[in-house]
């Protein structure tokens, strides 16, 4: 009897989060703006930024241009699919008092925030896989030297952006203003985390600062895992920084997240 009860208890959190994820998926599919951001904007960014990234590869002859382009776009993809869309979703559900009503149920705060993030996270993973397959055929993309580190980098990038989206929603009053409140992190991450301009091509002091940004560890793990430029020993500081950012952002999100509109 105790075994059955324990099994049911373990499955409760997963079932609640899956239920929230299914509901959020339905709402996401009905939101044309969110779908445009997730499905159309990344390919447009790929076309617009592929040439600048290729030019940067001339300063780093050891890194294939195709690998720089793909890893940069893999780092950029979650910014729009997860960070921007999820910030808008949190604000929208808060304004509709959905979050306030759901919080009166059994689901804990972390389950609510995580369950709502599931569709965006899964969509980002699917789009990332599609990007890699397309690049392999269209750009002669070489296979990653360390696939495990590539996957880990992608997952860490997704995980840290979920609480950052929750934090951004705190200062976002309306869905329409999400484009402004998310813009600083979007720009800083794109231009400072190595997605467009590799850190090795930056001045030393600027590169040292950029290495501390929340999305930098994920991008560096992606790039180093794909090219095999470094081993796991050099990746440990990146892993530690990514975990630290995730823990701090997660704590702050649970501490300051707003569950109902401001009066």
HULIN-V160754 format. One record per helix or strand of 2 or more residues. SS is the DSSP state (hx for helix, st for strand). FROM is the first residue (numbers start at 1). TO is the last residue. If there is no record, write none. Layout:
ss:SS from:FROM to:TO
ss:SS from:FROM to:TO
This chain:
ss:hx from:2 to:30
ss:hx from:32 to:57
ss:hx from:65 to:95
ss:hx from:98 to:102
ss:hx from:109 to:138
ss:hx from:147 to:170
ss:hx from:178 to:181
ss:hx from:183 to:192
ss:hx from:199 to:201
ss:hx from:204 to:210
ss:hx from:216 to:227
ss:hx from:232 to:256
